[in-house]
Amino acid sequence: MVGADRRGPDGSAGVVEERLREPLAGLTVVEWSRSVAGAYAGRVLADAGARVVRHGAAGALDGRERLAEYLHSGKAVGVGGLEAALAEPADVAILEFPDAPEPALLESVAAPVVAAVTPWGLRGPWAGTGRPWSELTLQAEAGALLTRGLSDRGPVMSGSDECRWIAGSMAAGAVVAALHGGPRRLLLDVPLLEVTAYSSTMFQTVSAAVCATPRETPPARRRLIPSVERAADGWVGFNLASAQNHLDFLVLIERPEWLDDPQMTTFLGRYERYDEFTSAVREWTTRHTVAEIVELAGLFRIPCAPVHNGQTITEDPQVVARGAVAPHPGGGFVEPAPPFRFGGERPVRTGTAPEPAARPFPRTPTDDLPLAGLRVLDLGTWWVGSYVGSALAALGADVVKVESTRRIDGGRTLGGVSVTRDHWWECGNIYLGTNHGTRDVTLDLAHPAGRELLVELVRGADVLIENYAPRVLESVGLGWAAAHELNPRLVLHRMPAFGLDGPRRDMVGYAQTVEQYSGLCWRTGYADGEPLNPNGPADPMGAANSLFALLAALLRARRTGIGELVESALAEAAIVMSAEQVVAFSADGALLGRTGNRGAHTHLQGVFAAAGTEQWLAVTVETEEQWAGLCKVTGFDGWAADPELVDAAGRRAAADRLETELGAWAAARPAARSADLLLAEGVPAAPARDPRFLLENPQLAARDHFVEFDLPWAGRVPLPQLPVRPAAGGWVARRRPPTLGEHNDEVLGGELGVSAERLAELAAERVVGTAPH
């Protein structure tokens, strides 16, 4: 079970007994998991207080015993196989299958809320067909593979099962959303393919539509500059997120003469002089230690972090100060702690499952959406904050997003749209991909009138979400104590990069930064190369983790009428995805590193150039049957007869030779044709799809993963839906992303009663507006 400190969110000792319990105390979950996805869904539900009863599944977690210990501690062990799991009396069932099962099987589940985790989803042309797959081929089919690697080498997969962690977190969040209301029986569809496409392609399909990208232009696959760089005593990571960052970075590396060079002050210009720029960066970084670089960059507010691994992350001062890594309850190693805090306190794992609940978890079935009638004030920005707001809107909440004309959502600035384009700020791919369903107002919070209007909005809200730097909310007088006094029922959800306290509290951090910091970069890249950013998963993992924590706390707040402070740090969610590194080193002294596209538990795995320009084939062999199928399709009879290749160990030892020969075979054929031949013989294979044109993936298209919207300035654009949704439909965007300040009159005037004359005055003073200032 999970224990909690007896203090309230304001530090007081006297709190209502209800506040002492974890938000999901009394919930019973049955789990049948095969991989990280299902197992982590159960793990995170247990961390919030649920009793999770785990039933075994053959081949689960590929024999990674230490990782399984982390994921399954504190869960009760069920008796019997799948049939017993289906019949287990529970409030919720987390079921993970190698493919979509027969509908009758899912209808037989005793639990009223079921989350079914499958590779392709429960419907669509690939669902239930037995189509073979692997983590690598999922990344290829989802468009994620082509986003990663260097232009002079092949694409490389991400190295930490990131999308399965995200799928588990999203599944847990969807389960808790269902507990707020909805149909008496609800089947949730958790497709790994859609989660991967959503999490790992940076909404390139959106930007391709906005920019009318021609298909003839090959996708860019290149390392960001600067990114992970070698220091005097290790590796350090940078992320230049603003124009000011670009200028300040030149001063940092002692190249002020480049401040007047238009190439060296722009993102694209630096690629034209890549070697010159990179040499200058590395000449400077290798003269300084990691600690020196992080400190100096911090003075400029440049996002910068040490590049940690499974050993060094546990020693980081922020991790130590916040208890983000804790001893495993059974001893033997350390593990990532629950990546959220309720009422200022992090749940503590005891390794023992709670006692069975005396009655079912309270839930009121309704025909309405789960969050109908809820008012949310959304100060979220970029991907993480915006995802939470957009997901709450899809669940039925009235979400009012607050921006400023002086500081627009940074997601509006990305996507390759020129600032010479009319209303360019309405065309950013990250903004469009994560903000549908909400309304938008603008308020300058540095102006007294802007703060006053924000206070009025807070008075009428049930939830306030934000992911600013920790100092920002306090600076406008809305820290937890002030917000709680202003509105006692308010749930305040804060999503800082590194946490609300600790020595790195004020360090600037975005997704790329925390990927570097958490250890995710350490495992992604070529075996003989430098660490690479996996390009994206930290944001959706942080977002899914945040949505789960908020929805769990909100259950209690809606029941008691008492608000609560919820905190979920972006970096701590990313550390969860590095759990295997942390566990392996602390348990056995094993420092897991980069293996390129090879798998530790595969017989053969790689990505091979196919016929054509930038065409790639992903192939995985994990069983004897698949090995026989590969030999049959390729005609390599010598492989089947070679005594050195008689088993998986021999094939791994001969990987260089096998990859060379398979590469020659792949190069002579189109990737899609080769994949079809291999799939027909039961071998996991896939062409590496272009992330800009994922509408052409037949499975994603059949499942309506993208829905087209007519947008005022961006045109007709396909926008992704929530990857995890009810199988029968619902939880979708009901309105397009709002334009900047689009609802100022509606919300500030119509709902707060600000007169038209006063709104005009506020616009003249630039307190409100509809264009960036």
DODO-76944 format. One record per residue (C-alpha): residue in one letter; x, y, z. Coordinates in steps of 0.1 Angstrom, whole numbers, padded with zeros to 4 digits, always signed. Layout:
<recs>
aXYZ/...
</recs>
This chain:
<recs>
m+0000+0000+0000/v+0010+0037-0001/g+0014+0057+0031/a+0011+0095+0033/d+0023+0122+0058/r-0003+0136+0081/r+0002+0173+0070/g-0023+0192+0049/p-0013+0212+0018/d-0007+0243+0039/g+0016+0224+0063/s-0010+0223+0091/a-0014+0192+0113/g-0051+0194+0118/v-0068+0180+0087/v-0100+0161+0079/e-0095+0124+0079/e-0107+0122+0043/r-0076+0143+0034/l-0053+0117+0049/r-0062+0090+0024/e-0048+0086-0010/p-0073+0098-0036/l-0079+0063-0050/a-0081+0045-0016/g-0109+0019-0018/l-0105+0013-0056/t-0099-0023-0066/v-0081-0030-0099/v-0074-0063-0116/e-0043-0063-0139/w-0033-0087-0167/s-0002-0072-0182/r+0024-0083-0207/s+0047-0053-0209/v+0056-0020-0193/a+0023-0005-0206/g-0001-0026-0186/a+0022-0030-0157/y+0028+0007-0153/a-0009+0015-0155/g-0013-0008-0125/r+0018+0007-0108/v+0005+0043-0110/l-0030+0034-0098/a-0015+0016-0068/d+0007+0047-0061/a-0025+0067-0058/g-0040+0043-0033/a-0058+0016-0053/r-0056-0021-0044/v-0042-0038-0076/v-0045-0075-0080/r-0020-0087-0106/h-0025-0119-0126/g+0005-0133-0145/a+0010-0133-0183/a+0035-0155-0201/g+0066-0137-0214/a+0058-0105-0195/l+0086-0078-0195/d+0109-0101-0216/g+0124-0116-0184/r+0135-0082-0170/e+0131-0094-0134/r+0143-0063-0116/l+0121-0040-0137/a+0092-0063-0129/e+0100-0061-0092/y+0097-0023-0094/l+0065-0023-0115/h+0047-0050-0094/s+0057-0043-0058/g+0027-0034-0036/k+0003-0053-0058/a-0017-0084-0046/v-0010-0116-0065/g-0041-0131-0081/v-0047-0169-0084/g-0053-0183-0118/g-0048-0172-0154/l-0066-0149-0177/e-0101-0164-0170/a-0096-0157-0133/a-0085-0121-0141/l-0117-0116-0162/a-0139-0129-0135/e-0122-0110-0106/p-0146-0087-0088/a-0131-0053-0092/d-0139-0017-0101/v-0114-0016-0129/a-0096-0040-0152/i-0063-0033-0170/l-0059-0060-0196/e-0030-0062-0221/f-0032-0084-0252/p-0008-0092-0281/d-0037-0083-0304/a-0074-0073-0302/p-0093-0101-0285/e-0127-0113-0295/p-0155-0088-0284/a-0171-0116-0263/l-0140-0119-0241/l-0141-0082-0232/e-0178-0083-0226/s-0173-0111-0201/v-0151-0089-0178/a-0166-0085-0144/a-0152-0050-0138/p-0174-0022-0152/v-0145-0001-0164/v-0120-0019-0187/a-0088-0006-0203/a-0077-0029-0231/v-0041-0024-0242/t-0033-0037-0277/p-0008-0029-0304/w-0033-0016-0330/g-0064-0009-0311/l-0097-0028-0309/r-0109-0019-0344/g-0094-0011-0378/p-0080-0033-0406/w-0050-0045-0386/a-0069-0052-0353/g-0074-0089-0345/t-0054-0101-0376/g-0024-0115-0357/r-0002-0089-0375/p+0033-0094-0360/w+0049-0064-0343/s+0077-0052-0321/e+0087-0020-0303/l+0109-0011-0333/t+0082-0018-0359/l+0057+0001-0339/q+0080+0031-0340/a+0085+0027-0377/e+0047+0024-0385/a+0040+0054-0363/g+0064+0077-0380/a+0086+0080-0349/l+0116+0063-0363/l+0124+0088-0391/t+0125+0117-0366/r+0156+0104-0349/g+0192+0100-0359/l+0218+0117-0381/s+0215+0126-0418/d+0246+0105-0427/r+0234+0074-0408/g+0202+0055-0406/p+0173+0062-0383/v+0176+0050-0348/m+0149+0040-0323/s+0144+0054-0289/g+0159+0032-0262/s+0137+0031-0231/d+0103+0018-0242/e+0091+0054-0238/c+0058+0050-0256/r+0048+0020-0235/w+0054+0040-0204/i+0032+0068-0219/a+0005+0043-0228/g+0004+0030-0193/s+0001+0065-0179/m-0026+0075-0204/a-0045+0043-0196/a-0044+0050-0159/g-0056+0086-0165/a-0085+0073-0187/v-0095+0049-0160/v-0097+0077-0134/a-0116+0099-0159/a-0142+0071-0161/l-0145+0071-0124/h-0159+0106-0125/g-0189+0094-0145/g-0201+0081-0179/p-0217+0049-0189/r-0222+0021-0163/r-0199-0001-0183/l-0171+0015-0202/l-0145-0001-0225/l-0114+0020-0230/d-0093+0014-0261/v-0055+0018-0255/p-0037+0014-0289/l+0001+0014-0287/l+0004+0026-0323/e-0017+0057-0317/v+0001+0065-0285/t+0034+0062-0303/a+0023+0084-0333/y+0009+0110-0309/s+0039+0110-0286/s+0069+0108-0309/t+0063+0127-0341/m+0061+0163-0328/f+0029+0169-0348/q+0047+0169-0381/t+0015+0160-0398/v+0000+0192-0386/s+0030+0214-0397/a+0031+0196-0431/a-0005+0205-0437/v-0001+0241-0426/c+0030+0247-0446/a+0018+0226-0477/t+0050+0205-0475/p+0057+0188-0508/r+0062+0151-0507/e+0093+0153-0528/t+0111+0171-0500/p+0127+0144-0479/p+0121+0145-0441/a+0148+0162-0421/r+0167+0139-0397/r+0193+0157-0379/r+0207+0164-0345/l+0196+0197-0329/i+0225+0222-0324/p+0235+0227-0298/s+0222+0196-0281/v+0241+0169-0261/e+0277+0180-0260/r+0308+0166-0243/a+0321+0185-0213/a+0354+0181-0195/d+0340+0155-0171/g+0309+0141-0189/w+0280+0152-0210/v+0258+0183-0209/g+0226+0191-0228/f+0213+0224-0242/n+0179+0235-0256/l+0176+0269-0272/a+0139+0276-0269/s+0138+0313-0277/a+0154+0339-0299/q+0170+0354-0267/n+0184+0320-0259/h+0201+0319-0293/l+0218+0352-0287/d+0228+0346-0252/f+0243+0312-0261/l+0268+0329-0284/v+0279+0351-0255/l+0281+0320-0232/i+0305+0302-0256/e+0326+0334-0260/r+0317+0341-0296/p+0301+0376-0293/e+0314+0384-0328/w+0286+0361-0342/l+0259+0383-0327/d+0258+0403-0359/d+0260+0372-0382/p+0225+0363-0394/q+0235+0327-0400/m+0248+0321-0365/t+0218+0338-0348/t+0192+0316-0366/f+0183+0280-0363/l+0185+0272-0400/g+0215+0293-0406/r+0236+0273-0382/y+0230+0242-0401/e+0245+0258-0432/r+0277+0262-0411/y+0272+0231-0390/d+0308+0221-0387/e+0320+0255-0378/f+0294+0261-0352/t+0296+0227-0336/s+0334+0229-0334/a+0331+0263-0316/v+0305+0248-0291/r+0326+0218-0283/e+0359+0238-0280/w+0341+0257-0252/t+0322+0229-0235/t+0353+0206-0233/r+0371+0233-0213/h+0345+0233-0186/t+0330+0208-0162/v+0293+0199-0164/a+0286+0217-0131/e+0303+0249-0144/i+0284+0248-0177/v+0250+0243-0160/e+0257+0272-0136/l+0269+0296-0163/a+0239+0287-0186/g+0216+0293-0157/l+0228+0328-0153/f+0215+0334-0189/r+0183+0315-0183/i+0194+0291-0210/p+0178+0256-0206/c+0207+0234-0198/a+0211+0202-0178/p+0236+0174-0170/v+0231+0143-0192/h+0226+0117-0166/n+0226+0079-0167/g+0214+0051-0143/q+0242+0058-0119/t+0244+0096-0118/i+0207+0105-0118/t+0204+0090-0083/e+0232+0114-0071/d+0217+0145-0086/p+0211+0171-0058/q+0175+0178-0070/v+0166+0141-0071/v+0181+0136-0036/a+0165+0167-0021/r+0130+0159-0034/g+0132+0121-0029/a+0124+0115-0066/v+0143+0082-0063/a+0136+0060-0032/p+0146+0025-0019/h+0126-0004-0033/p+0103-0015-0005/g+0118-0050-0006/g+0153-0037-0006/g+0181-0045-0031/f+0179-0014-0053/v+0165+0021-0056/e+0136+0031-0080/p+0118+0062-0092/a+0093+0074-0066/p+0057+0082-0075/p+0060+0113-0098/f+0034+0134-0081/r+0025+0150-0048/f-0010+0154-0033/g-0014+0182-0007/g+0024+0188-0008/e+0032+0151+0000/r+0046+0124-0022/p+0030+0089-0017/v+0054+0065-0001/r+0054+0028-0012/t+0054+0002+0016/g+0054-0029-0007/t+0021-0042+0008/a-0012-0041-0010/p-0041-0024+0008/e-0068-0047+0023/p-0098-0054+0001/a-0124-0026+0001/a-0157-0033+0019/r-0177-0018-0010/p-0173-0007-0046/f-0155+0025-0053/p-0181+0054-0054/r-0190+0061-0090/t-0222+0077-0104/p-0230+0065-0139/t-0244+0092-0161/d-0252+0099-0198/d-0231+0131-0196/l-0193+0134-0202/p-0173+0127-0170/l-0164+0163-0163/a-0196+0180-0175/g-0202+0212-0155/l-0166+0216-0144/r-0149+0250-0149/v-0111+0249-0155/l-0088+0279-0157/d-0059+0269-0179/l-0026+0288-0176/g-0008+0259-0193/t+0017+0264-0221/w+0036+0243-0246/w+0027+0206-0248/v+0023+0195-0212/g+0000+0222-0199/s-0020+0224-0232/y-0025+0186-0233/v-0040+0186-0198/g-0064+0215-0207/s-0074+0200-0240/a-0080+0165-0224/l-0102+0181-0197/a-0122+0198-0224/a-0126+0165-0243/l-0139+0150-0210/g-0166+0177-0209/a-0151+0205-0188/d-0154+0242-0198/v-0117+0251-0202/v-0107+0288-0204/k-0071+0292-0215/v-0053+0323-0204/e-0025+0338-0224/s-0009+0372-0227/t-0002+0393-0258/r+0032+0399-0242/r+0038+0362-0236/i+0019+0339-0259/d+0019+0301-0255/g+0053+0291-0268/g+0037+0263-0288/r+0024+0289-0312/t+0060+0298-0323/l+0070+0263-0336/g+0063+0245-0368/g+0083+0262-0395/v+0058+0290-0402/s+0074+0323-0413/v+0067+0353-0391/t+0059+0371-0424/r+0028+0350-0428/d-0005+0366-0418/h-0014+0356-0382/w+0016+0333-0380/w+0009+0328-0343/e-0022+0309-0352/c-0003+0283-0372/g+0021+0267-0347/n+0020+0229-0349/i+0025+0222-0312/y-0002+0248-0303/l-0027+0234-0329/g-0020+0198-0319/t-0027+0202-0282/n-0052+0230-0278/h-0085+0219-0293/g-0117+0221-0273/t-0108+0252-0251/r-0117+0289-0251/d-0090+0316-0250/v-0087+0349-0233/t-0057+0372-0230/l-0046+0390-0198/d-0014+0408-0190/l-0007+0395-0155/a+0020+0421-0150/h-0007+0448-0151/p-0029+0453-0120/a-0061+0451-0141/g-0050+0419-0156/r-0043+0404-0122/e-0077+0416-0109/l-0095+0398-0138/l-0075+0367-0132/v-0085+0367-0096/e-0122+0369-0106/l-0117+0340-0129/v-0101+0320-0101/r-0131+0327-0078/g-0154+0309-0103/a-0131+0280-0112/d-0130+0244-0099/v-0095+0238-0112/l-0065+0260-0120/i-0037+0244-0140/e-0003+0260-0148/n+0032+0249-0158/y+0051+0282-0155/a+0084+0285-0137/p+0077+0281-0099/r+0082+0318-0091/v+0056+0331-0116/l+0024+0322-0098/e+0036+0336-0065/s+0046+0368-0083/v+0010+0374-0092/g-0002+0366-0057/l-0017+0332-0065/g+0005+0307-0046/w-0014+0278-0029/a-0022+0296+0003/a-0036+0327-0015/a-0055+0306-0041/h-0070+0283-0014/e-0082+0313+0007/l-0097+0329-0024/n-0115+0297-0035/p-0115+0269-0009/r-0129+0243-0034/l-0102+0250-0060/v-0078+0223-0071/l-0045+0239-0080/h-0024+0218-0103/r+0012+0229-0108/m+0035+0213-0133/p+0070+0228-0130/a+0100+0214-0149/f+0120+0203-0119/g+0096+0208-0090/l+0084+0235-0066/d+0114+0231-0043/g+0150+0218-0043/p+0182+0233-0055/r+0173+0231-0092/r+0138+0246-0085/d+0144+0276-0108/m+0163+0258-0135/v+0147+0263-0169/g+0135+0231-0185/y+0116+0219-0215/a+0111+0184-0229/q+0145+0182-0245/t+0161+0194-0213/v+0145+0168-0191/e+0152+0141-0216/q+0189+0149-0212/y+0186+0152-0174/s+0165+0121-0168/g+0187+0095-0186/l+0165+0091-0217/c+0192+0105-0239/w+0218+0082-0224/r+0200+0051-0239/t+0191+0066-0273/g+0216+0067-0301/y+0241+0046-0321/a+0261+0021-0301/d+0293+0039-0311/g+0279+0074-0309/e+0270+0102-0285/p+0237+0103-0266/l+0207+0116-0286/n+0175+0132-0277/p+0146+0108-0283/n+0127+0138-0296/g+0095+0142-0277/p+0084+0116-0252/a+0092+0137-0220/d+0063+0161-0228/p+0035+0136-0234/m+0047+0114-0204/g+0047+0145-0182/a+0013+0155-0196/a-0002+0120-0191/n+0012+0118-0156/s-0001+0153-0148/l-0036+0145-0161/f-0037+0113-0140/a-0026+0131-0108/l-0051+0159-0113/l-0081+0136-0121/a-0073+0115-0091/a-0071+0145-0067/l-0102+0159-0084/l-0122+0128-0075/r-0117+0136-0038/a-0122+0174-0042/r-0156+0169-0060/r-0166+0145-0032/t-0156+0166-0003/g-0159+0202-0017/i-0123+0209-0004/g-0096+0219-0028/e-0061+0206-0030/l-0026+0213-0043/v-0014+0188-0068/e+0022+0189-0081/s+0037+0168-0110/a+0072+0177-0121/l+0081+0171-0157/a+0115+0158-0149/e+0102+0132-0124/a+0078+0117-0150/a+0108+0114-0174/i+0129+0097-0147/v+0101+0070-0145/m+0108+0062-0181/s+0145+0057-0171/a+0135+0033-0144/e+0153+0003-0159/q+0186+0021-0159/v+0182+0032-0122/v+0171-0003-0111/a+0198-0021-0131/f+0227+0000-0118/s+0216+0001-0081/a+0208-0036-0081/d+0236-0051-0101/g+0260-0023-0110/a+0250-0026-0147/l+0252+0007-0165/l+0228+0003-0194/g+0238+0022-0225/r+0231+0027-0262/t+0226-0002-0285/g+0213+0016-0316/n+0185-0005-0331/r+0196-0038-0316/g+0175-0053-0288/a+0189-0070-0257/h+0163-0098-0260/t+0160-0101-0298/h+0177-0126-0321/l+0182-0100-0348/q+0169-0065-0352/g+0178-0035-0373/v+0168-0007-0397/f+0180-0012-0433/a+0181+0011-0463/a+0156+0001-0490/a+0153+0010-0526/g+0147+0047-0531/t+0157+0079-0513/e+0153+0079-0475/q+0134+0046-0476/w+0140+0023-0446/l+0129-0011-0435/a+0126-0021-0398/v+0129-0058-0390/t+0128-0077-0357/v+0133-0114-0350/e+0124-0126-0315/t+0115-0163-0319/e+0126-0194-0337/e+0095-0193-0358/q+0103-0157-0369/w+0139-0167-0377/a+0126-0195-0399/g+0103-0170-0416/l+0131-0146-0422/c+0153-0173-0438/k+0124-0184-0460/v+0116-0149-0473/t+0152-0138-0479/g+0163-0171-0493/f+0193-0173-0470/d+0193-0210-0466/g+0229-0208-0454/w+0217-0190-0423/a+0193-0219-0414/a+0221-0244-0418/d+0249-0225-0401/p+0258-0241-0368/e+0270-0207-0355/l+0234-0194-0359/v+0216-0223-0342/d+0202-0201-0314/a+0196-0166-0303/a+0230-0161-0286/g+0248-0172-0318/r+0227-0148-0339/r+0234-0119-0316/a+0271-0127-0318/a+0270-0127-0356/a+0249-0095-0358/d+0274-0075-0379/r+0275-0102-0406/l+0238-0108-0405/e+0229-0071-0407/t+0253-0066-0437/e+0237-0095-0456/l+0201-0085-0447/g+0209-0049-0456/a+0220-0060-0491/w+0187-0079-0496/a+0166-0049-0484/a+0184-0024-0506/a+0172-0042-0537/r+0135-0039-0529/p+0109-0013-0519/a+0105-0012-0481/a+0068-0017-0481/r+0071-0047-0504/s+0097-0063-0482/a+0077-0056-0451/d+0046-0073-0467/l+0066-0104-0475/l+0081-0107-0440/l+0047-0100-0423/a+0031-0128-0443/e+0056-0152-0428/g+0051-0139-0392/v+0081-0117-0390/p+0077-0082-0374/a+0086-0057-0402/a+0075-0023-0412/p+0085+0005-0436/a+0096+0036-0417/r+0067+0059-0424/d+0071+0096-0430/p+0058+0114-0399/r+0045+0143-0421/f+0020+0121-0439/l+0007+0098-0412/l-0028+0102-0426/e-0017+0075-0451/n-0012+0049-0424/p-0043+0027-0430/q-0048+0018-0394/l-0046+0053-0381/a-0069+0065-0409/a-0095+0039-0402/r-0095+0048-0365/d-0099+0085-0371/h-0068+0093-0352/f-0068+0126-0372/v-0098+0148-0375/e-0097+0176-0400/f-0107+0211-0389/d-0111+0243-0409/l-0089+0268-0391/p-0091+0306-0396/w-0055+0312-0406/a-0039+0278-0410/g-0064+0263-0434/r-0078+0228-0434/v-0056+0208-0409/p-0057+0173-0396/l-0055+0174-0358/p-0048+0143-0336/q-0074+0131-0311/l-0066+0118-0276/p-0048+0085-0282/v-0068+0067-0255/r-0106+0069-0258/p-0137+0049-0252/a-0141+0021-0278/a-0176+0032-0285/g-0166+0067-0293/g-0165+0100-0274/w-0139+0121-0255/v-0131+0140-0287/a-0125+0176-0295/r-0158+0195-0298/r-0143+0227-0311/r-0112+0238-0330/p-0082+0254-0312/p-0090+0290-0303/t-0073+0320-0317/l-0055+0343-0294/g-0080+0362-0273/e-0109+0349-0293/h-0132+0347-0263/n-0123+0379-0245/d-0157+0394-0251/e-0175+0362-0243/v-0157+0354-0211/l-0145+0388-0197/g-0175+0407-0210/g-0204+0382-0210/e-0194+0362-0179/l-0174+0386-0157/g-0195+0416-0167/v-0167+0439-0180/s-0183+0465-0201/a-0175+0470-0238/e-0161+0505-0230/r-0138+0490-0203/l-0127+0462-0226/a-0118+0488-0252/e-0097+0506-0226/l-0080+0474-0216/a-0072+0467-0252/a-0057+0502-0256/e-0036+0495-0225/r-0026+0461-0240/v-0040+0443-0210/v-0061+0422-0235/g-0057+0418-0272/t-0058+0394-0301/a-0022+0397-0315/p+0012+0393-0299/h+0028+0425-0285/
</recs>
